[in-house]
Each structure stands twice: as C-alpha cells, then as structure tokens.
C-alpha cells in the first residue's frame, strides 16, 4: 500500500498551507509540480499543444527555460462535501470564491511577467482564462497523480480522500508555463500558516 504523504518525482515545492491567502479561514494547501508525463496527455486535451513545445519567452534570454507547471491546491472544508444540502452548497461556494480569488491573483502576477497561466473552474472542470477551450480537466485524477492522494468511486463520481481531511476537501488546480524558479518564488511570497 502506497503512503499518501510520499512526494512524487514531479514535486518542486512540497505541500504547505498558505496562511489566509485571500480570506480563507484554514488557509490553502498548495504545492508546485513539474507536469509529469501522466498528466501531459490530460493537459494537451484541455489546453492544446501550444505551451508544450515553446522552450523560452521570445526576447527574454534571462528567463531560462519554460516548464509546464501544475499548482494543485486543496482547502479544508468545514463540512464533508460528499453530503448534500443547502449548507454544503454554501460551503462549496465559499471555498470556490477563496480559490478563484487566489488563482486570479496568482495568474495575474505570472501573466503580468509575460508568462502563460490559467486555472481550472472546479465546478465545470473548464479553464477560466483560456476561453476557447471546452475540454474538462479532472481535479480528482490530477490530485491522484500529483499528490498520490486516494480517491473513491461514489456512483458516477470520483471523490478525493485527503490524507488528513478525508472528503472534507476542495481541490482546484492552477497551471503555468514559465521558469520553475518564478513559480517557486511566487509561492514562497505567500506566508505559511
């Protein structure tokens, strides 16, 4: 049996809780990964090949090589999100808003530097900033590959099982195409919990 806390070979920054990133009571668990081959096909399906083959920023010789990077985030929910009810929907909305605020800020910084960045809408599985795409990304499968987290089938859905929070977790992912050090520095600019 595989230990869910073991880092994958793609891990660049280990999972850590960022303190009250943008209004989150419990913070946001966040890590940085080079995109492993297991997710490259999924990435291509959602975003196309445009960012897979571009090795550097045109005109920027100091930036270094670009890499496809995944930034998986998880928030601890106050409710088990497998349950149903109005209070569960309100909690999901709260967690969605925290993620969107963080992801927009994160992507705006990278895009302001001239790099590509986008994030997945956890409700639809679609990219939020790349508007001409209609292929769905599976957050649960991404967390399985990137973080070795377990998942369980619940009817037609897969439910993520966080090693500490169980199914009281809200997963969401940011993608970037930039030098690794740029994302590492950006993640470290947020305070730890």
N, C-alpha and C positions, 0 to 999 in steps of 0.2 A: 504494500500500500504506500502510495506516494504522500509525503508530508506536504501539506498545502502551503507551508511557510517557506519552502525552498525556492530560491530565486531561479528564474530561467536564465539561460545564457544571454538573452537579449537585454537583461536588466542593466540600465545605465545609472539610475538613481533608485535606490530601494524604496519600497512603500513607506511613506511617512505621513503623519497628519499635519496638514497646514492649518494654522490657528485662525479660526473665524475669518476665513478667506474673504468672503463678502457676505456677512450676515449669517453664516452657518453656526448654529449653537455648538455642535460637536466637532466642527472642523471638517476637513475634506481629506480623505486618504488619497494620496497621489504618488505616482511613480513614473519613471521615464524609461522607455524601451526602444532599442532599435527594432524596426519592424522585422520580425522573424519570417522565414520562408512560409511557415504555416499560415500566416495572415496576409502575405503578399497577394495571393490569389483573391482573397476577400477584398483587399484594398483596391486592386485593379477592377474588380467587379463594381465597386461603389464609386470610385473616383476616376477610373481610366488609367492609361499608361503615361500620361503627361509628366507626372512627377517621379516616375520610376527611373527614367533614363537621363534626367538633367543632372549633370555632375557638379555644377557650380553656378553661382549667381553671375549673370552676364555683367561684365565690367567691374566686378568686385574680386580682386585677386587675393585679398587678405582674409576673406570669409572662410576659406577652407572648403573641403568637400561637403556636399549636401548629403543628408541621410533622411530616409523616411523614418519618422519617429512617432510612436504611439504614447500618449499620456493617459493611461486609464485612471479614472477617479472613482471612488466609492464613498458614499455618505451613509452614516449610520442612521437608520430611521427610528423614530420613537414607537413605531408600530411594526408588526410583522406584515410585510407588504403582500404576502400571499392571501391574506384575509380580504374580505370585501366590506364595503360600507362607505358612507359619506366621509367619515373621519379618516379612512385610508386614502380616499381620493384627495382630501385636503392635504394630507401628509405628502403624498406624491407630488402635488402641485408645489408645495413649499420646497421640497428637495429639487424639483425641476428648476425652479426660479433661482435657487442658490447656484446650481451648476451652470445655468445659462449666463448668469452674471459673471461668474469666474471665467468660463470659457470665452465669452466675448472679450473680456479684458485681456486674457492670455493671448488670444488670436490677434487682437488689435495691436498689441505690442510687437508680435512677430511680423505681422503684415506691415506695420509701420517701419520695420527694418528692411522691408523688401522681400521677405520670405513668404511662402505659402503656408497657410494654416487654416484648419476648419475643424468643426466639432459636429458630433452626431446628436441629433434630436432624440433623446431616449424614448420619447413617445412614439415616434414614427420609424426610427432607425435610419432616417434620411439625413444627408449633410445639411447643415444650416446656412453656410455661406456660399457653397458651390451650388448655385440654383438650378443648373441644367442637368442635374443628376436625379434619377428615380430608382436606383437600386438600394436595397435595405442592408444595413450592417447589423450583425447580431452582437449586441453588447455582452451577452452571457458567454457566447463562444469566444469572444475576444478576451474576456477575463479568464477563461479556462486556459487559453494558450499563453497569455502574457503573465499571469499571476499564479497559475496552477491551482486556481480555485475550483472547487467542485460545483456541479450543477445536477439538478434532479428534474425528471420529467413530471409535469403536472398537467395531464391531459395533452393538449396540443402545444403547451408552452414549456420552455425550459426555465427553471428557477435557479438563480445563483445562490450558492451557500457560502457566505463569507466565513472564514475560519474562526472569527470571534463573534460576529453579529448574526450568523445564520442567515435567514431570509429577510431580516430587517435591514436590508441594504439596498442602496440605489446606485447602480453602476452607470457610468457615462464616460465617453472617450473623446479625446482631442487628438488630432493628427497634425503633423507638421513636416515640412520639407525644408530643412535648414541644417547648419552645422550642429553637431551634438553639444558642443560647449555653450552655444547660445541658449538652448533649452535648459541645460543644467543650471546655468547662471540665473535664468528666469525663475525656475522652480525654487532655487535657493534664496531668491529675493523675497519670497513669502515666509513669514515667521512660522516656526514649528509651534504645535500646541504644547 
